[in-house]
Amino acid sequence: KADSLPTLSLLNKPVGVTEWFLPEVNPTKDTLRFWITDTLVANMDTLTIKLDYLKTDSTNNLAPQTDTINLVFRHPRTGGRSSSRTSSSRKKEEAAPPQPTVVKHLEVTLGLPAVLDVNASPLITLETPLQAMPKEAWGLFHKVDTTWQAVPFSLHPDSTSIRRYVLKAAWAYETEYKLTLDSGLVVGLYGATNDDMSRTFKTRAEGDYSRLIVTVKGLQGAGFVELLNKSDKVVRRASIVNGIADFRYLRPGSYYMRAVADWNNNGQWDPGLYSDKRQPEPVYYNPKQLNLRAHWDVEEVWDVTELPLLEQKPQEL
């Protein structure tokens, strides 16, 4: 694991080309995708690239490494072998009327379930990075009686992917919505445009949710509380504000709690660092299981120092 990204140098770069790619990096930096942005480079049969990066050596330390790689473009096959085609089949193909050209639209994927949580921010994923993403191309409406009325919304680039956008709106309980997209207005990196689309969905009723209010004691400085499922996976997270972590719009079910002392207030757990004489940030578990029911507000008082650390984690986890 390294904080820096590999450096790419195109050794057979055409004259006049400067910036030729757009990097797409996932949050953990373990998957990298490079989109070619220059048409001269995109039309080359072979790319010869020098790759400089950090690699773990035999002493388990990161050391500079350089590799040279060739990326060869393979042209897709357009059909079977010509020798297998009979004279009769060739005549039929020649006599057949010309087929219309199929327009390849930019793929747009909407992360919208049939029933949406009122605290959700759905994701819109594009096939490629974009040249243009006008908000005017989109429309959001809710049904009042039998008519659709426009409601305010916003679109924001997602911090974890250059091909995703976040849809935000003040969702009302138990309401039917419709999201629309006009054709030809969203333009991809390589010039493809979108087809028109429309998606209807509903939001959950207020009585479908539970609320959990946790008063946290014994935690020094900033911190946050995480709700876990039986697989020890994080379901929700809430910052501790004035000693309270407030979880709204929770689905009914069973949960466990984990608290983290966020000393540097960066919103994540940080391990220790021997060279800086820095201790890892403390992590605490609530030993009991919480059972939340629909339309209930549950209040909990949790002293994270009440039990020794080794006795806190529930056996189920």
Secondary structure, DSSP 4 states (H G I P E B T S, - for coil): --SSPPEEEETTPPTT----EEEEE-TTSS-EEEEE--HHHHT-SEEEEEEEEEEE-TTS-EEEEEEEEEEEPPPPP-SS-GGGS-HHHHHHHHHSPPPPPPP-PBPEEE---SEE-TT---EEEESS-EEE--GGGEEEEEEETTEEEE---EEEE-TT-TTEEEEE--PPTT-EEEEEE-TT-SEETTS-BBPPEEEEEEE--GGG-EEEEEEEES--SSEEEEEE-TTS-EEEEEE-BTTEEEEEEEPSEEEEEEEEE-TT-SSS----BGGGTBPPPPEEE--S-EEE-TT-EEEEEEETTSS-GGGTS-TT-
